[in-house]
């Protein structure tokens, strides 16, 4: 008989991790919330994930009534299922509130499930006091980065480094010629530049128009032919298509679910919205620039709360500036294009970054096992307790 477990993933990056978790273990009947990847694994879904998604301070504030409403509904569904384990993936604000709500509803019940949260709060970048709060919410915290357990161990929480799933997606076998062939694009020796506008609606709305303008400037300033490929998250395909149609451009779309890994490993350069993608491209040694732009209020608060030197993952992990980060006011087409031209002119950069890419892959591998193997061991151990 299959064990019943719950998994909650409320955004695209969590969906990517969630499907890895579901794929790692057999004989589990998964219930919860996830995106298209988890749906394809036959997740028994409570609601569509847009019911629990909100991004940016202003969006979260206006969405609070909806988030509270669905948290209560989801908590009741989980209690009815009576799972042995509840796995929450990222989206800390909603997931931690949900866990506290379930604990409150079950406070007179001795049969409380084990709560496992994956993707630790970034206490190393901002609000370090959250480490103590997490210890009162979850039973086990699974960390993607080797330095993270240190911040939580002193709070008597089981914090385990399990490696990063992006390491397993690295491949030295992908060739640019193969990618172009699959896209039905003739190989003219062109420079391939990946454009990543983000996986959240607000990110795409702010950043994609800037990337389109950057592509036009680079095409004018660089003599060699350039192929711009926009990597699109499955949850933002319609929005990306709408924006591209409004602004004339020569950008080709690559769907992340279909050729995302090949694009990541066979691009010449990349311009990336800050997030996990910066790490994915760094693991492949692709010379890249990271950027971010948001509304004034979110940027104002972010500058005062977040350590900007630690926001780009490969920079923080390596303890050095692996890639430039362009934020807010400087995030304009002229400045970005000049930075890209400097990067393209640096002929030593690709070989230098390949060395750091190997170091990153070693640092993000735990116990000489894959991410899936470590996840499998943890969850099976909890099921057998």
C-alpha positions as CSV (number, residue, x, y, z in Angstrom):
1,X,0.0,0.0,0.0
2,X,1.3,3.4,-0.9
3,X,2.1,6.0,1.8
4,X,0.2,9.2,1.6
5,X,2.4,12.3,1.5
6,X,1.7,16.0,0.8
7,X,3.9,18.3,-1.3
8,X,3.3,22.1,-1.7
9,X,5.1,24.1,-4.4
10,X,3.8,27.5,-5.3
11,X,6.0,28.8,-8.1
12,X,8.0,27.6,-11.1
13,X,11.4,27.1,-9.3
14,X,9.6,25.1,-6.7
15,X,7.8,23.0,-9.3
16,X,11.3,22.1,-10.8
17,X,12.4,20.9,-7.4
18,X,9.1,19.3,-6.6
19,X,9.1,17.0,-9.6
20,X,12.6,15.8,-8.7
21,X,11.3,14.9,-5.3
22,X,8.3,13.1,-6.7
23,X,10.5,11.2,-9.2
24,X,13.0,10.1,-6.5
25,X,10.7,7.8,-4.6
26,X,8.3,5.0,-5.6
27,X,5.3,3.8,-3.6
28,X,4.1,7.3,-2.5
29,X,0.7,8.8,-3.2
30,X,1.4,12.5,-3.6
31,X,-1.2,15.1,-2.8
32,X,-0.8,18.9,-2.8
33,X,-0.1,21.8,-5.0
34,X,2.4,22.1,-7.9
35,X,2.9,23.3,-11.4
36,X,2.9,21.7,-14.8
37,X,5.9,19.5,-14.1
38,X,4.4,18.0,-11.0
39,X,1.0,17.7,-12.6
40,X,2.6,15.5,-15.3
41,X,3.7,13.2,-12.5
42,X,0.1,12.7,-11.5
43,X,0.0,14.9,-8.5
44,X,-3.4,14.7,-6.7
45,X,-4.0,18.4,-6.8
46,X,-5.9,20.5,-4.2
47,X,-6.0,23.7,-6.3
48,X,-4.1,25.4,-9.1
49,X,-0.9,27.0,-7.8
50,X,-1.9,30.5,-8.8
51,X,-4.2,30.4,-5.7
52,X,-1.1,30.6,-3.4
53,X,1.3,32.6,-5.5
54,X,2.2,36.3,-4.9
55,X,5.5,38.1,-5.6
56,X,6.9,41.3,-4.4
57,X,5.9,43.2,-1.3
58,X,3.0,45.1,-2.8
59,X,1.6,42.0,-4.5
60,X,1.8,40.0,-1.2
61,X,0.0,42.8,0.7
62,X,-2.9,43.0,-1.7
63,X,-3.1,39.1,-1.9
64,X,-3.2,38.5,1.8
65,X,-7.0,37.8,2.0
66,X,-6.7,35.2,-0.8
67,X,-3.6,33.6,0.7
68,X,-5.1,33.3,4.2
69,X,-8.3,31.8,2.7
70,X,-6.6,29.1,0.7
71,X,-4.1,28.3,3.5
72,X,-7.1,27.4,5.7
73,X,-8.7,25.4,2.9
74,X,-5.5,23.5,2.2
75,X,-4.8,22.8,5.9
76,X,-8.2,21.2,6.2
77,X,-7.6,19.0,3.1
78,X,-4.2,17.9,4.4
79,X,-5.7,17.0,7.8
80,X,-8.4,15.0,6.1
81,X,-5.8,13.0,4.1
82,X,-3.7,12.4,7.3
83,X,-0.3,12.2,5.6
84,X,2.8,10.8,7.2
85,X,5.0,13.6,5.8
86,X,4.4,17.1,4.5
87,X,7.0,18.5,2.2
88,X,7.0,22.2,1.5
89,X,9.2,23.6,-1.2
90,X,10.5,27.2,-1.0
91,X,7.8,30.0,-0.9
92,X,8.6,30.4,2.8
93,X,6.0,33.0,3.7
94,X,3.0,30.9,2.6
95,X,4.4,27.5,3.5
96,X,5.5,28.4,7.0
97,X,2.1,30.0,7.7
98,X,0.4,26.9,6.4
99,X,2.6,24.6,8.7
100,X,1.8,26.8,11.8
101,X,-1.9,26.6,10.9
102,X,-1.8,22.8,10.6
103,X,0.0,22.5,13.9
104,X,-2.6,24.7,15.5
105,X,-5.5,22.7,14.1
106,X,-3.9,19.5,15.3
107,X,-2.6,20.7,18.7
108,X,-4.8,18.2,20.5
109,X,-3.9,15.4,18.2
110,X,-0.9,13.2,18.8
111,X,-0.7,12.0,15.2
112,X,1.1,15.1,13.8
113,X,2.9,14.6,10.4
114,X,6.6,15.2,9.9
115,X,7.2,18.6,8.3
116,X,10.1,18.8,5.8
117,X,11.0,22.0,4.2
118,X,13.3,22.3,1.2
119,X,15.2,25.5,0.2
120,X,16.3,27.2,3.4
121,X,15.5,30.9,4.0
122,X,18.4,33.0,2.8
123,X,19.4,34.1,6.3
124,X,23.0,34.5,5.1
125,X,21.7,37.4,2.9
126,X,19.0,39.1,5.0
127,X,17.1,38.7,8.3
128,X,19.4,36.3,10.1
129,X,16.9,36.1,13.0
130,X,14.7,33.9,10.8
131,X,16.9,30.9,11.6
132,X,15.6,30.7,15.1
133,X,12.0,31.0,13.9
134,X,12.4,28.2,11.4
135,X,13.4,25.8,14.2
136,X,10.0,26.3,15.8
137,X,8.1,25.5,12.5
138,X,9.7,22.6,10.7
139,X,11.1,19.3,11.8
140,X,13.7,18.9,9.0
141,X,15.3,21.6,6.8
142,X,16.9,20.4,3.6
143,X,19.5,22.8,2.3
144,X,20.7,23.2,-1.3
145,X,24.0,24.9,-0.4
146,X,26.9,23.5,1.7
147,X,27.3,26.6,4.0
148,X,23.6,26.8,5.0
149,X,23.3,24.1,7.8
150,X,25.8,26.2,9.9
151,X,23.2,29.0,10.2
152,X,20.5,26.6,11.6
153,X,22.4,24.0,13.6
154,X,22.8,26.2,16.6
155,X,19.0,26.5,16.7
156,X,18.7,22.7,17.2
157,X,16.9,22.1,14.0
158,X,17.8,19.1,11.8
159,X,19.4,21.0,8.8
160,X,20.9,18.7,6.1
161,X,22.8,19.7,3.0
162,X,21.5,17.5,0.2
163,X,23.1,19.1,-2.9
164,X,21.6,21.1,-5.6
165,X,19.4,19.6,-8.4
166,X,21.0,21.8,-11.0
167,X,24.2,19.9,-10.8
168,X,22.6,16.8,-12.4
169,X,21.4,18.9,-15.3
170,X,25.0,19.8,-16.3
171,X,26.2,18.2,-19.5
172,X,29.4,18.6,-21.5
173,X,27.7,16.6,-24.3
174,X,25.4,19.4,-25.5
175,X,26.8,21.1,-28.6
176,X,25.6,24.4,-30.1
177,X,25.3,22.8,-33.6
178,X,22.9,20.3,-32.1
179,X,20.7,23.0,-30.5
180,X,20.6,25.0,-33.7
181,X,19.6,21.9,-35.7
182,X,16.7,21.2,-33.3
183,X,15.6,24.8,-33.6
184,X,15.9,24.5,-37.4
185,X,18.3,27.5,-37.5
186,X,21.3,27.5,-39.9
187,X,24.7,27.5,-38.2
188,X,26.5,30.5,-39.5
189,X,29.0,30.7,-36.7
190,X,26.8,33.2,-34.9
191,X,27.2,34.2,-31.3
192,X,24.4,32.6,-29.2
193,X,23.2,34.8,-26.4
194,X,20.5,33.5,-24.0
195,X,18.0,35.9,-22.6
196,X,16.2,34.9,-19.4
197,X,13.4,37.3,-18.4
198,X,12.5,35.3,-15.2
199,X,9.8,32.8,-14.3
200,X,7.4,35.3,-12.5
201,X,4.9,37.5,-14.2
202,X,6.2,40.7,-12.7
203,X,9.7,39.9,-13.6
204,X,8.8,39.2,-17.2
205,X,6.8,42.4,-17.4
206,X,9.7,44.5,-16.1
207,X,12.7,42.8,-17.6
208,X,11.7,41.3,-21.0
209,X,11.2,44.8,-22.7
210,X,14.7,45.8,-21.5
211,X,16.2,42.6,-22.9
212,X,14.5,43.2,-26.3
213,X,16.1,46.7,-26.4
214,X,19.5,45.2,-25.4
215,X,19.3,42.7,-28.2
216,X,18.8,45.6,-30.7
217,X,21.7,47.6,-29.4
218,X,24.1,44.6,-29.4
219,X,23.1,43.7,-33.0
220,X,24.0,47.2,-34.0
221,X,27.3,47.4,-32.0
222,X,28.8,44.0,-32.7
223,X,29.8,43.1,-36.2
224,X,29.5,39.4,-35.9
225,X,26.0,37.9,-36.3
226,X,24.2,37.2,-33.1
227,X,21.4,34.8,-32.4
228,X,19.2,35.8,-29.4
229,X,17.4,32.9,-27.7
230,X,14.8,33.7,-25.0
231,X,14.4,30.9,-22.5
232,X,10.7,30.8,-21.5
233,X,9.3,29.2,-18.3
234,X,6.1,27.2,-19.1
235,X,4.0,29.4,-16.8
236,X,4.9,32.6,-18.7
237,X,4.7,31.5,-22.3
238,X,1.6,33.6,-23.2
239,X,3.0,36.7,-21.6
240,X,6.4,36.4,-23.3
241,X,4.7,35.9,-26.6
242,X,2.5,39.0,-26.1
243,X,5.4,41.2,-25.2
244,X,7.6,39.9,-28.1
245,X,4.8,40.6,-30.6
246,X,4.4,44.2,-29.3
247,X,8.1,45.0,-29.8
248,X,9.7,44.2,-33.2
249,X,12.7,41.9,-32.6
250,X,14.7,39.0,-34.0
251,X,14.5,36.9,-30.8
252,X,13.7,33.2,-31.0
253,X,11.9,31.4,-28.2
254,X,13.2,28.3,-26.5
255,X,10.8,26.5,-24.1
256,X,12.6,25.6,-20.9
257,X,10.8,22.3,-20.6
258,X,11.9,21.2,-24.1
259,X,15.4,22.5,-24.7
260,X,16.2,24.5,-21.6
261,X,19.1,22.3,-20.5
262,X,20.7,22.3,-24.0
263,X,20.4,26.1,-24.2
264,X,22.0,26.4,-20.7
265,X,25.0,24.3,-21.6
266,X,25.6,25.4,-25.3
267,X,25.1,29.2,-25.2
268,X,28.1,31.5,-25.7
269,X,26.8,34.1,-23.3
270,X,23.7,34.9,-21.2
271,X,21.8,37.8,-19.7
272,X,19.9,36.4,-16.7
273,X,17.2,37.6,-14.3
274,X,18.6,37.0,-10.8
275,X,17.6,33.6,-9.4
276,X,18.5,30.0,-9.8
277,X,19.3,30.4,-13.5
278,X,22.4,32.3,-12.5
279,X,23.6,29.2,-10.9
280,X,22.6,26.9,-13.7
281,X,24.6,28.9,-16.3
282,X,27.6,29.2,-13.9
283,X,27.6,25.4,-13.4
284,X,28.1,25.3,-17.2
285,X,30.8,28.0,-17.3
286,X,28.8,30.3,-19.5
287,X,29.9,34.0,-19.3
288,X,26.9,35.8,-18.0
289,X,25.5,39.0,-16.6
290,X,22.8,38.9,-13.9
291,X,20.2,41.7,-13.6
292,X,17.0,42.6,-11.7
293,X,14.4,45.4,-11.9
294,X,11.2,45.7,-9.9
295,X,8.9,48.5,-8.6
296,X,10.3,51.4,-6.6
297,X,8.9,50.2,-3.2
298,X,10.3,46.7,-3.5
299,X,13.7,48.0,-4.7
300,X,13.8,50.6,-1.8
301,X,13.1,48.0,0.8
302,X,15.3,45.4,-0.8
303,X,18.3,47.7,-0.7
304,X,17.9,48.1,3.1
305,X,17.2,44.5,4.0
306,X,19.3,42.4,1.6
307,X,23.0,42.0,1.3
308,X,23.4,42.7,-2.4
309,X,26.9,41.1,-2.4
310,X,25.3,37.7,-1.6
311,X,22.2,37.9,-3.9
312,X,23.9,36.2,-6.9
313,X,24.2,32.6,-5.9
314,X,27.5,31.7,-7.7
315,X,29.2,34.8,-6.3
316,X,28.1,33.9,-2.7
317,X,29.0,30.2,-3.0
318,X,32.5,30.9,-4.5
319,X,33.2,33.9,-2.3
320,X,34.1,36.0,-5.3
321,X,32.5,38.0,-8.1
322,X,31.8,35.3,-10.7
323,X,29.3,37.5,-12.6
324,X,28.3,41.2,-12.6
325,X,24.9,42.1,-11.1
326,X,23.0,45.1,-12.5
327,X,20.2,46.3,-10.3
328,X,17.3,48.8,-10.7
329,X,18.4,52.2,-12.0
330,X,21.4,50.8,-13.9
331,X,19.2,48.1,-15.4
332,X,18.8,50.0,-18.7
333,X,19.5,48.8,-22.2
334,X,22.6,51.1,-22.8
335,X,24.4,50.1,-19.6
336,X,23.6,46.4,-20.0
337,X,24.7,46.3,-23.6
338,X,28.0,48.0,-22.7
339,X,28.7,45.4,-20.0
340,X,27.9,42.6,-22.5
341,X,30.3,44.1,-25.0
342,X,33.1,44.1,-22.4
343,X,32.3,40.5,-21.5
344,X,32.4,39.4,-25.2
345,X,35.7,41.2,-25.7
346,X,37.3,39.4,-22.8
347,X,38.8,36.3,-24.6
348,X,40.2,34.8,-21.4
349,X,36.9,34.8,-19.5
350,X,35.4,31.5,-21.0
351,X,38.4,29.3,-19.9
352,X,38.6,31.1,-16.5
353,X,34.9,30.4,-15.8
354,X,35.1,26.7,-16.8
355,X,37.6,26.2,-13.9
356,X,35.1,27.8,-11.5
357,X,32.2,25.8,-12.9
358,X,34.0,22.6,-12.0
359,X,34.5,23.9,-8.5
360,X,30.9,24.9,-8.2
361,X,29.7,21.4,-9.2
362,X,32.0,19.8,-6.6
363,X,30.8,22.2,-3.9
364,X,27.1,21.6,-4.7
365,X,27.3,17.8,-4.5
366,X,26.5,16.2,-1.1
367,X,27.8,12.9,0.2
368,X,29.0,12.0,-3.3
369,X,25.4,11.3,-4.2
370,X,22.9,12.9,-6.5
371,X,20.2,15.3,-5.2
372,X,17.6,12.6,-5.9
373,X,19.5,9.9,-4.0
374,X,19.8,12.2,-0.9
375,X,16.1,13.2,-1.1
376,X,15.1,9.5,-1.3
377,X,17.2,8.6,1.7
378,X,15.8,11.4,3.9
379,X,12.1,10.8,3.1
380,X,12.3,7.0,3.3
381,X,14.0,7.4,6.7
382,X,11.2,9.6,7.9
383,X,8.5,7.2,6.6
384,X,10.1,4.4,8.5
385,X,10.3,6.2,11.8
